[in-house]
Amino acid sequence: MHAHATGTFDVTSWNDLATEEKQGATFGRNRLTKTFQGDLTGTSTTEILTVVTPDGPAAYVGVEHVEGTLHGRKGTFVLQHSAASHNGEQWMKWQIVPATGTGELTGLTGEGTIRVENGHHYTLDYTLPEA
């Protein structure tokens, strides 16, 4: 089954775990929790590594454990994040880590994007074995 999911999410907590100042950039490690609405409903815990420059955010990578329901199918899975911004333009992508789906989401694969504009919006193009 090939499908497309859309919706929003809220960052419900943000904890700075570590920071390190380097010449021209600050490196950070953070733990976030989120709540998802839309075609994906549920919660997640994310750990990200960030780099911020004097001009503002520059990039992050991370992993996110999601627990919820995707188009009526319940389970968990892991997302791998990569993102960057430059000259006011940003891109944020995520990839479902293969073989991390559990429950009714076993076999889940796919990728998506995040857009920050009047809140956080997501898209997820995915494939799941037939139920």
KAJOTA-V919449 format. One record per helix or strand of 3 or more residues. SS is the DSSP state (helix for helix, strand for strand). FROM is the first residue (numbers start at 1). LEN is the number of residues. If there is no record, write none. Layout:
{{SS,FROM,LEN} {SS,FROM,LEN}}
This chain:
{{strand,2,21} {strand,25,14} {strand,40,14} {strand,56,15} {strand,73,14} {strand,89,8} {helix,103,3} {strand,109,8} {strand,120,8}}
